[in-house]
Amino acid sequence: MRGGARDQLLSALGHSREPRWRHPSKPDRLDPAAGGNDAGAPTARAPGGEGEPHSLHRDARLGSADKELKAGATAESSAPTTLGSPRQREPRVKVMDPAGGPRNLLPRPCRVLVLLNPRGGKGKALQLFRSHVQPLLAQADVSYRLMLTERRNHARELARTEELARWDALVVMSGDGLMHEVVNGLMERPDWETAIRKPLCSLPAGSGNALAASLNHYAGYEQVTNEDLLNNCTLLLCRRRLAPMNLLSLQMVSGPRVFSVLSLAWGFIADVDIESEKFRRLGEMRFTVGTILRLATLRVYRGRLAYLPVERVVSKVPTSPALDRQDQQGPVDTHLVPLEEPVPAHWTVVPEQDFVLVLALLHSHLGSEMFAAPMGHSAAGAMHLFYVRAGVSRAMLLRLFLAMEKGRHMECDCPYLVYVPVVAFRLEPRDGKGMFAVDGELMVSEAVQGQVHPNYFWMVSGQVEPSPPLEPQLLPPSQKLQQTPPPEGPL
């Protein structure tokens, strides 16, 4: 990081004296079982020089509200099963309805539950937490309990059973998959309607870190990776600002609904994501290696795609009784009909054909160095839909992915790449070919459809204002769009 994140925070907090840090070449011994704010434990300086976090805009840095934080106090040390003891708590700020409430802040001081995957990314998440995150939280009056996940879906189980009233926020330190587990665990609770409103925070320590990179982008920081990205996201937690985020509801032929916080990918992107798991120890480099290997043996997948463009959003369409089943929790998918029925007439239908990839993306980034949606933050209730038709050359596909690092891929003038903002979609793989990756997690390849639910949960974010909601338009199904092909028949 070009600037020292701790010094930026201390400056914002009004400190006049530089704290003493241990030399980075002499790191302290890590205790995996330790939890809470270890006030007496020394900490290591984060790598990098003095200065400020990476930011493109001055107003994206720590503001005057953060300068009011009192300095010098940290919570008392605690065992893994006990919470640190912060100073006398100020009155809490009530979290309002994301659909209409003002921007909210976490209380000061606040207490958080940190769910950390020690095997995520390069396997250094716990060490990074001790050296980069813990000192900043201590200075910002954020007390915590640290819980290490032990297996797949462990975080999902914890989110499903945890007593949420004890925490002001849930902090997820891993890759995008762990946030996927937490959100789906919250949606499986009997009290899911209130549980999903518990603020969430993403601290990147995985391989992709797309959600954290998107939040970093919304805050106005420049695109960074690794420890720089972790420091920036930790500073966002110290700032305490909350912003509402869209949630993608997915329905498949088999199994219950799945909720996505980031993306659904089919074809090339899913292949690279899932098949590169064997290179996880390489960190983000695993995706570069996976891309090269997949380009060498490029695959195409036959399927059918349909979607509801933003321009054709209509007022609440009648909901089919089959979609409002009592055995499914969560919001009603008002734009969807049962998978065995044709899509509504006002949807756009892509004729059955061969695809290289299909991607439904909620946020700006697909990885910390993959600026996939440079066209701007989606409106509340919308997502980015990309697809690449068969026929694209390997050279062009490589060019697209190289240009994506800076968000320049839409300038490549590739006739096989199609982009459209949508609120809902349906995808039917022919013969179940290909793999689905939802938030980086492998899913069964079968017919799937989904729709976005606007501003459905809260996240720690530097975003100044929430995205504006979509304005419903009453359009006749026969009206054609200028930027998308007209429907060519039922899907």
C-alpha positions as CSV (number, residue, x, y, z in Angstrom):
1,M,0.0,0.0,0.0
2,R,1.4,3.4,-0.9
3,G,0.1,4.9,2.4
4,G,0.1,3.5,5.9
5,A,-3.6,2.6,6.6
6,R,-3.0,2.8,10.3
7,D,-1.5,6.3,10.2
8,Q,-4.5,7.4,8.0
9,L,-6.9,6.1,10.6
10,L,-4.9,7.6,13.5
11,S,-4.9,11.0,11.7
12,A,-8.6,10.8,11.2
13,L,-9.1,9.9,14.8
14,G,-7.2,13.0,15.9
15,H,-4.2,11.2,17.4
16,S,-1.1,13.5,18.0
17,R,1.3,10.8,19.1
18,E,2.6,8.0,16.9
19,P,2.0,4.6,18.5
20,R,4.8,2.1,18.7
21,W,4.6,-0.9,16.4
22,R,6.7,-4.0,16.2
23,H,9.0,-4.4,13.3
24,P,7.4,-6.4,10.5
25,S,10.4,-8.8,10.3
26,K,9.6,-9.9,13.8
27,P,6.0,-10.9,13.7
28,D,4.2,-11.9,16.9
29,R,3.2,-15.5,17.4
30,L,-0.3,-16.2,16.3
31,D,-2.8,-18.0,18.4
32,P,-5.5,-19.5,16.2
33,A,-7.7,-20.0,19.2
34,A,-7.5,-16.5,20.4
35,G,-10.5,-14.2,20.0
36,G,-11.7,-10.8,21.0
37,N,-9.7,-7.6,21.3
38,D,-6.3,-8.5,22.7
39,A,-5.3,-5.1,24.1
40,G,-2.1,-6.4,25.6
41,A,-0.8,-8.2,22.5
42,P,1.7,-6.4,20.4
43,T,0.9,-6.0,16.7
44,A,3.0,-5.9,13.5
45,R,3.1,-2.9,11.2
46,A,1.4,-3.4,7.9
47,P,3.8,-3.5,4.9
48,G,4.0,-0.2,3.0
49,G,4.9,3.4,3.8
50,E,3.4,6.3,5.5
51,G,0.4,8.1,4.1
52,E,-3.2,7.5,3.1
53,P,-5.3,4.7,1.6
54,H,-5.5,4.4,-2.1
55,S,-8.2,6.8,-3.3
56,L,-9.1,8.6,-6.4
57,H,-11.2,11.2,-4.6
58,R,-10.4,13.2,-1.5
59,D,-14.0,13.0,-0.2
60,A,-13.8,9.2,-0.2
61,R,-11.2,9.3,2.6
62,L,-12.0,9.2,6.3
63,G,-14.2,12.2,6.9
64,S,-14.9,14.6,9.7
65,A,-17.3,12.3,11.4
66,D,-14.4,9.8,12.0
67,K,-12.3,12.5,13.6
68,E,-14.8,12.6,16.5
69,L,-13.7,9.1,17.6
70,K,-11.9,9.1,20.9
71,A,-8.4,7.9,20.8
72,G,-6.2,5.5,22.7
73,A,-8.7,3.0,24.2
74,T,-9.1,-0.6,23.2
75,A,-11.3,-3.4,24.4
76,E,-10.1,-5.8,27.1
77,S,-8.7,-9.1,26.0
78,S,-11.2,-12.0,26.0
79,A,-11.4,-15.7,25.4
80,P,-12.8,-17.1,22.1
81,T,-16.2,-17.5,23.7
82,T,-16.4,-14.1,25.3
83,L,-16.8,-10.6,23.9
84,G,-14.3,-7.9,24.4
85,S,-15.4,-5.1,26.8
86,P,-15.6,-1.8,25.0
87,R,-16.2,1.5,26.8
88,Q,-19.6,2.8,27.7
89,R,-21.7,2.4,24.6
90,E,-23.4,5.3,23.0
91,P,-27.1,5.0,21.9
92,R,-27.4,2.9,18.8
93,V,-28.5,4.2,15.5
94,K,-31.5,2.2,14.4
95,V,-31.1,0.6,11.0
96,M,-34.0,1.8,8.9
97,D,-35.7,0.1,6.0
98,P,-33.2,0.1,3.1
99,A,-36.1,0.9,0.7
100,G,-36.7,4.3,2.2
101,G,-34.5,5.1,5.2
102,P,-31.6,7.5,5.3
103,R,-28.0,6.4,5.2
104,N,-27.1,4.7,8.5
105,L,-24.0,4.2,10.6
106,L,-22.9,1.5,12.9
107,P,-22.9,2.6,16.5
108,R,-19.7,3.9,18.1
109,P,-18.2,1.9,19.7
110,C,-19.5,-1.3,18.2
111,R,-19.1,-5.0,18.5
112,V,-18.8,-7.4,15.6
113,L,-18.6,-11.1,15.0
114,V,-15.7,-11.9,12.6
115,L,-16.1,-15.2,10.6
116,L,-12.7,-16.0,9.2
117,N,-11.7,-18.8,6.8
118,P,-8.1,-19.7,7.7
119,R,-7.7,-21.7,4.5
120,G,-8.9,-19.0,2.2
121,G,-6.7,-17.6,-0.6
122,K,-3.1,-18.4,0.2
123,G,-4.0,-19.6,3.7
124,K,-2.7,-16.5,5.4
125,A,-6.1,-14.9,6.5
126,L,-5.5,-15.3,10.2
127,Q,-2.0,-13.8,10.0
128,L,-3.4,-10.9,7.9
129,F,-6.2,-10.3,10.5
130,R,-3.6,-10.0,13.3
131,S,-1.2,-7.8,11.4
132,H,-3.6,-5.6,9.4
133,V,-7.1,-5.6,10.7
134,Q,-6.8,-6.0,14.5
135,P,-4.8,-2.8,15.1
136,L,-7.2,-0.7,13.1
137,L,-10.3,-2.1,14.9
138,A,-8.7,-1.5,18.3
139,Q,-8.1,2.2,17.4
140,A,-11.6,2.6,16.1
141,D,-13.4,1.2,19.2
142,V,-14.6,-1.9,17.3
143,S,-14.6,-4.9,19.6
144,Y,-14.9,-8.3,18.1
145,R,-15.1,-12.1,18.6
146,L,-13.1,-14.1,16.1
147,M,-14.5,-17.4,14.9
148,L,-12.6,-19.6,12.5
149,T,-14.6,-21.7,10.0
150,E,-13.6,-25.4,10.0
151,R,-15.3,-26.8,6.9
152,R,-17.5,-26.1,4.0
153,N,-20.9,-24.5,5.0
154,H,-19.7,-23.9,8.5
155,A,-20.3,-20.2,8.2
156,R,-23.7,-21.0,6.8
157,E,-24.5,-23.0,10.0
158,L,-23.2,-20.3,12.2
159,A,-25.3,-17.6,10.5
160,R,-28.3,-19.8,10.8
161,T,-28.0,-20.4,14.6
162,E,-26.1,-17.4,16.0
163,E,-27.8,-15.0,18.4
164,L,-27.6,-12.0,16.2
165,A,-28.7,-9.5,18.8
166,R,-25.3,-9.6,20.4
167,W,-23.6,-8.1,17.3
168,D,-23.8,-4.8,15.5
169,A,-22.5,-6.4,12.3
170,L,-21.2,-9.7,10.9
171,V,-17.7,-9.4,9.4
172,V,-16.7,-12.0,6.8
173,M,-13.0,-12.3,6.2
174,S,-12.4,-14.7,3.3
175,G,-13.3,-14.8,-0.4
176,D,-16.8,-14.3,-1.9
177,G,-17.8,-17.9,-1.1
178,L,-18.0,-17.3,2.6
179,M,-20.2,-14.2,2.2
180,H,-22.5,-16.4,0.0
181,E,-22.7,-18.9,2.9
182,V,-23.5,-16.3,5.5
183,V,-26.3,-14.6,3.5
184,N,-27.9,-18.0,2.6
185,G,-27.6,-19.0,6.3
186,L,-29.4,-15.8,7.3
187,M,-32.1,-16.5,4.8
188,E,-32.7,-20.0,6.2
189,R,-33.5,-18.7,9.7
190,P,-37.1,-18.6,11.0
191,D,-36.5,-14.9,11.6
192,W,-35.0,-14.3,8.1
193,E,-36.9,-11.1,7.6
194,T,-35.0,-9.4,10.4
195,A,-31.9,-11.5,10.2
196,I,-31.0,-10.4,6.7
197,R,-31.0,-6.8,7.9
198,K,-28.1,-7.4,10.1
199,P,-25.2,-5.3,8.6
200,L,-22.5,-7.3,6.8
201,C,-18.9,-6.4,6.1
202,S,-16.5,-8.0,3.6
203,L,-12.8,-8.1,4.4
204,P,-10.9,-9.7,1.5
205,A,-8.7,-12.7,2.2
206,G,-9.6,-15.1,-0.5
207,S,-8.6,-15.6,-4.2
208,G,-11.2,-13.5,-6.1
209,N,-12.4,-10.9,-3.6
210,A,-14.8,-9.5,-6.2
211,L,-17.3,-8.1,-3.7
212,A,-14.6,-6.3,-1.6
213,A,-13.1,-4.9,-4.8
214,S,-16.6,-3.6,-5.8
215,L,-17.0,-1.9,-2.4
216,N,-13.6,-0.5,-2.7
217,H,-14.5,0.9,-6.1
218,Y,-17.8,2.4,-4.9
219,A,-15.9,4.2,-2.1
220,G,-13.8,6.0,-4.7
221,Y,-10.5,4.2,-4.0
222,E,-8.3,3.2,-6.9
223,Q,-8.2,-0.5,-7.9
224,V,-5.8,-2.3,-5.6
225,T,-5.2,-5.9,-4.5
226,N,-4.0,-8.1,-1.6
227,E,-3.1,-6.2,1.6
228,D,-3.9,-2.8,0.0
229,L,-7.5,-3.9,-0.6
230,L,-7.7,-5.4,2.8
231,N,-6.6,-2.2,4.4
232,N,-9.0,-0.1,2.4
233,C,-12.0,-2.4,3.3
234,T,-10.9,-2.3,7.0
235,L,-11.0,1.5,6.9
236,L,-14.5,1.3,5.5
237,L,-15.5,-0.7,8.6
238,C,-13.9,1.9,10.8
239,R,-15.9,4.6,9.1
240,R,-19.1,2.6,9.9
241,R,-21.1,3.7,6.9
242,L,-23.8,1.4,5.7
243,A,-25.4,1.1,2.2
244,P,-28.2,-1.1,1.0
245,M,-27.3,-3.8,-1.6
246,N,-29.2,-5.8,-4.2
247,L,-29.8,-9.5,-3.7
248,L,-30.2,-12.0,-6.5
249,S,-32.8,-14.8,-5.9
250,L,-32.2,-18.0,-8.0
251,Q,-34.7,-20.7,-8.7
252,M,-33.5,-24.1,-10.1
253,V,-35.4,-27.2,-11.2
254,S,-34.2,-29.1,-8.1
255,G,-33.6,-27.9,-4.6
256,P,-34.6,-24.8,-2.7
257,R,-33.9,-21.2,-3.8
258,V,-30.3,-19.9,-3.6
259,F,-29.5,-16.3,-2.9
260,S,-26.5,-14.6,-4.6
261,V,-24.6,-11.5,-3.5
262,L,-22.4,-11.3,-6.5
263,S,-22.9,-13.4,-9.7
264,L,-24.0,-16.4,-11.6
265,A,-21.6,-17.6,-14.3
266,W,-22.0,-20.4,-16.9
267,G,-19.4,-21.5,-19.4
268,F,-15.9,-20.1,-19.7
269,I,-15.9,-18.0,-16.5
270,A,-17.4,-20.8,-14.4
271,D,-14.9,-23.3,-15.9
272,V,-11.9,-21.1,-14.9
273,D,-13.4,-20.3,-11.5
274,I,-14.1,-23.9,-10.5
275,E,-11.2,-25.7,-12.3
276,S,-8.6,-23.3,-10.9
277,E,-9.4,-24.4,-7.4
278,K,-6.4,-26.7,-7.6
279,F,-4.2,-23.6,-7.9
280,R,-5.7,-21.8,-4.8
281,R,-2.3,-21.4,-3.2
282,L,-1.4,-19.1,-6.0
283,G,-3.9,-16.5,-4.9
284,E,-5.3,-14.4,-7.7
285,M,-2.8,-15.8,-10.1
286,R,-4.9,-19.0,-10.1
287,F,-7.4,-17.2,-12.4
288,T,-4.6,-16.3,-14.9
289,V,-3.4,-19.8,-15.0
290,G,-7.0,-21.1,-15.3
291,T,-7.7,-18.7,-18.2
292,I,-4.7,-19.8,-20.2
293,L,-5.5,-23.5,-19.7
294,R,-9.1,-23.0,-20.7
295,L,-8.2,-20.9,-23.8
296,A,-6.0,-23.8,-25.0
297,T,-9.1,-26.0,-25.1
298,L,-11.9,-23.6,-25.6
299,R,-15.4,-25.0,-25.0
300,V,-18.8,-23.9,-26.2
301,Y,-22.1,-24.8,-24.6
302,R,-25.6,-24.9,-26.2
303,G,-28.4,-23.4,-24.4
304,R,-31.3,-21.0,-24.3
305,L,-31.4,-17.6,-22.7
306,A,-34.1,-15.0,-22.0
307,Y,-34.1,-11.9,-19.9
308,L,-36.2,-8.9,-18.8
309,P,-34.4,-5.7,-19.8
310,V,-34.6,-2.7,-17.5
311,E,-36.4,-0.8,-20.2
312,R,-39.3,-3.3,-20.1
313,V,-39.9,-3.4,-16.4
314,V,-43.6,-3.3,-15.8
315,S,-45.6,-2.8,-12.6
316,K,-45.9,-5.9,-10.5
317,V,-47.0,-8.7,-12.8
318,P,-49.4,-11.3,-11.4
319,T,-47.5,-13.9,-9.4
320,S,-48.0,-17.5,-10.3
321,P,-49.2,-19.5,-7.3
322,A,-46.4,-22.0,-7.9
323,L,-43.8,-19.3,-7.1
324,D,-45.4,-18.3,-3.8
325,R,-45.0,-21.7,-2.1
326,Q,-45.2,-21.7,1.6
327,D,-42.2,-24.0,1.9
328,Q,-39.8,-21.4,0.5
329,Q,-38.6,-18.5,2.6
330,G,-37.6,-15.1,1.2
331,P,-39.1,-12.4,-0.9
332,V,-41.6,-13.2,-3.7
333,D,-40.1,-13.3,-7.2
334,T,-42.8,-11.1,-8.8
335,H,-41.1,-11.1,-12.3
336,L,-40.8,-14.9,-12.6
337,V,-43.2,-17.6,-13.7
338,P,-42.6,-21.4,-13.1
339,L,-39.7,-22.9,-15.1
340,E,-42.0,-25.2,-16.9
341,E,-43.9,-22.3,-18.4
342,P,-42.8,-19.9,-21.2
343,V,-41.3,-16.6,-20.1
344,P,-43.7,-13.6,-20.1
345,A,-44.3,-12.0,-23.5
346,H,-42.5,-8.7,-22.6
347,W,-39.2,-10.6,-22.0
348,T,-36.4,-10.7,-24.7
349,V,-35.7,-14.2,-25.9
350,V,-32.3,-15.2,-27.4
351,P,-32.7,-18.1,-29.9
352,E,-31.1,-21.4,-28.9
353,Q,-27.5,-21.3,-29.8
354,D,-23.9,-22.0,-28.7
355,F,-22.4,-19.8,-26.0
356,V,-18.9,-19.4,-24.7
357,L,-20.1,-17.8,-21.5
358,V,-23.1,-16.2,-19.8
359,L,-22.6,-13.9,-16.7
360,A,-25.2,-12.3,-14.5
361,L,-23.3,-9.8,-12.3
362,L,-24.6,-7.6,-9.4
363,H,-21.5,-5.5,-8.9
364,S,-18.7,-3.7,-10.7
365,H,-15.9,-6.3,-10.2
366,L,-15.6,-10.0,-11.0
367,G,-12.2,-10.1,-9.2
368,S,-10.0,-7.6,-7.6
369,E,-8.3,-7.1,-11.0
370,M,-11.4,-7.8,-13.2
371,F,-13.3,-4.5,-13.6
372,A,-16.1,-6.3,-15.4
373,A,-18.8,-3.6,-15.3
374,P,-17.3,-0.2,-16.0
375,M,-20.7,1.1,-17.2
376,G,-21.5,2.1,-13.6
377,H,-23.2,0.9,-10.5
378,S,-26.4,-0.9,-11.2
379,A,-29.7,0.7,-10.2
380,A,-31.5,-0.8,-7.3
381,G,-33.3,-3.9,-8.6
382,A,-31.0,-4.3,-11.7
383,M,-27.9,-6.4,-12.6
384,H,-25.4,-6.6,-15.5
385,L,-26.0,-9.4,-18.0
386,F,-23.1,-10.4,-20.4
387,Y,-22.9,-13.2,-22.8
388,V,-20.4,-14.2,-25.5
389,R,-21.7,-16.2,-28.5
390,A,-19.7,-19.0,-30.1
391,G,-17.5,-18.0,-32.9
392,V,-15.3,-15.6,-31.0
393,S,-11.6,-16.4,-31.5
394,R,-9.2,-17.3,-28.8
395,A,-7.2,-14.2,-29.5
396,M,-10.2,-11.9,-29.1
397,L,-11.3,-13.7,-25.9
398,L,-7.8,-13.3,-24.5
399,R,-7.9,-9.6,-25.5
400,L,-11.2,-9.1,-23.7
401,F,-9.9,-10.6,-20.5
402,L,-6.7,-8.6,-20.5
403,A,-8.6,-5.4,-21.2
404,M,-11.0,-6.2,-18.3
405,E,-8.3,-5.4,-15.8
406,K,-8.9,-1.7,-16.5
407,G,-12.5,-2.0,-17.6
408,R,-11.6,-1.4,-21.2
409,H,-13.1,-4.6,-22.7
410,M,-16.3,-2.9,-23.8
411,E,-14.1,-0.8,-26.1
412,C,-12.8,-3.9,-28.0
413,D,-15.7,-3.7,-30.4
414,C,-16.2,-7.5,-30.2
415,P,-19.4,-8.5,-32.1
416,Y,-19.7,-11.7,-30.1
417,L,-20.0,-9.9,-26.8
418,V,-23.5,-8.7,-25.7
419,Y,-24.3,-6.6,-22.7
420,V,-27.7,-5.5,-21.3
421,P,-28.9,-4.4,-17.9
422,V,-31.7,-6.6,-16.7
423,V,-33.9,-7.3,-13.7
424,A,-34.5,-11.0,-14.3
425,F,-33.3,-13.8,-16.6
426,R,-33.7,-17.5,-17.4
427,L,-31.0,-19.8,-18.6
428,E,-31.5,-23.4,-19.8
429,P,-28.3,-25.4,-20.6
430,R,-28.9,-28.0,-23.3
431,D,-28.4,-31.6,-21.8
432,G,-27.1,-30.1,-18.5
433,K,-23.7,-29.3,-20.1
434,G,-21.3,-26.9,-18.4
435,M,-20.9,-25.7,-14.8
436,F,-22.7,-23.0,-12.9
437,A,-20.7,-20.9,-10.4
438,V,-22.8,-18.8,-8.0
439,D,-20.6,-16.4,-6.1
440,G,-17.7,-18.7,-7.0
441,E,-19.4,-21.8,-5.6
442,L,-20.2,-24.9,-7.8
443,M,-23.9,-25.5,-8.5
444,V,-25.8,-28.1,-10.4
445,S,-26.0,-27.4,-14.1
446,E,-29.8,-27.2,-14.9
447,A,-32.4,-24.8,-15.9
448,V,-32.2,-21.7,-13.7
449,Q,-33.9,-18.3,-13.4
450,G,-33.4,-15.4,-11.1
451,Q,-34.5,-11.8,-10.4
452,V,-32.9,-9.0,-8.4
453,H,-34.5,-7.7,-5.2
454,P,-33.5,-4.1,-4.7
455,N,-31.7,-2.7,-1.6
456,Y,-32.4,-5.9,0.3
457,F,-29.6,-6.1,2.8
458,W,-27.0,-3.8,4.4
459,M,-23.3,-3.8,3.9
460,V,-20.5,-1.6,5.2
461,S,-19.7,0.6,2.3
462,G,-18.1,3.9,1.3
463,Q,-20.9,4.5,-1.2
464,V,-22.2,8.0,-0.6
465,E,-25.8,7.4,-1.7
466,P,-27.7,4.2,-2.4
467,S,-28.5,3.4,-6.0
468,P,-31.8,4.9,-7.2
469,P,-34.7,2.4,-7.6
470,L,-35.9,1.4,-11.1
471,E,-38.9,3.3,-12.4
472,P,-41.5,0.8,-13.6
473,Q,-42.8,1.4,-17.1
474,L,-46.0,0.1,-18.5
475,L,-44.9,-1.0,-22.0
476,P,-46.9,-3.1,-24.4
477,P,-45.3,-6.5,-24.9
478,S,-45.2,-5.9,-28.7
479,Q,-43.1,-2.7,-28.4
480,K,-39.5,-3.3,-29.6
481,L,-36.3,-2.1,-28.0
482,Q,-33.6,-0.2,-29.8
483,Q,-30.6,-1.9,-28.1
484,T,-31.8,-5.4,-27.7
485,P,-33.3,-7.9,-30.2
486,P,-37.1,-8.5,-30.0
487,P,-38.5,-11.7,-28.6
488,E,-38.5,-14.5,-31.1
489,G,-40.7,-17.0,-29.4
490,P,-41.3,-18.7,-26.0
491,L,-38.3,-20.0,-24.2
